[in-house]
């Protein structure tokens, strides 16, 4: 399988491909931000991104209940803090998009 991702900025080898190792990596916040940037480049809506970040947060919560999970910090924040902030921002953008969405001129028909 060919790998297209540039690994020149990585701080060592990638983690083992298990959920606990990937979720427990101190690079989780950066990876999630890169994922959201990748989704936005493909014009995915903010509501979908909010759902995806919520799923990542649920996955993190599930993995964190195991005994092998060790909470990691990146830039002074836990991965829970980083994902919660990303989720909150995505929900905020989705709400703003919903407020300014174009409406159909005939969405409300009044009967006289």
Buried (B, 14 or more C-beta within 10 A) or exposed (E): EEEEEEEEEEEEEEBEEEEBBBBBBEBBBBEBEEBBEEBEEEEEBBBEBBBBBBEBBEBBEEBBEEEEBEEBEBEEBBBBBBBBBBBEBBBEBBEEEEEEEEEEEEEEEEEE
